[in-house]
């Protein structure tokens, strides 16, 4: 191989390594977002369950009053 081809190969390898590093960073960011969204989803589900219990309780009170 000529020196020029080796230099070209080195440039391409360096660019590939940089791309891999950027993709790793993006993946880490997406993992953190996923964790955050999972926590938010859990909180929203807890809120929903709480509201459901309150509404069920109120409906029960209304049913007792009507009976």
N, C-alpha and C positions, 0 to 999 in steps of 0.2 A: 504494500500500500504506500501511496505517496504521503508525504507530510501534509499536503493539502487535504487529503481524504481523512487522515487522522484528526486533523484540526476540526474539520466539518463534523465528524462523528462526536468529538468531544463537545462541541457546541450543542449538538442535538441531545446528547445525554444530559448535559447541564440543564437545558431547557425542560427536558422530561422530569428531572429531579425536582426542579422548581415547581412544575405543574403538580407533581405528586404531593409536595409539601403544602401547596395551596389547597389542594383537595382534602388533605388531612385536616387542615385548619377549618375548612368549611364543614367537614363531617363533624368535627368536635362542636362547632357552633350549632349545628342541627340537632346533635344529641342533647345539648343543653336546652335548646328550645323544646324538644320533645319532653324532657323531664319537667320543664316549667308548665307545659300544656297538660301533662298528666296530673301534676299537682293541682292546677287550676280546675281540671275536670273533676278531680276527687272532691274539691271544695264545693263546686257547683252541685254535684250529686248529693253531698251532705245537706246543702241548702235546700235542694228540692225535696229530700226526704223530710226535712224539718217542716217545710211548708205543707207537705202532704199530711203529716201528722196533725198540724194545726187545723187544716181544713177539715180533716176527718173528725177531729174533736168538735169543731164548730157545727158541722153537719149533725153530729150525734146530739149536741145540745139542742139544736133546732128540732130534731126528731122527738126528743123527750118533751119539749114544750108543746108540740103539736099533738102528741099522744094523750 
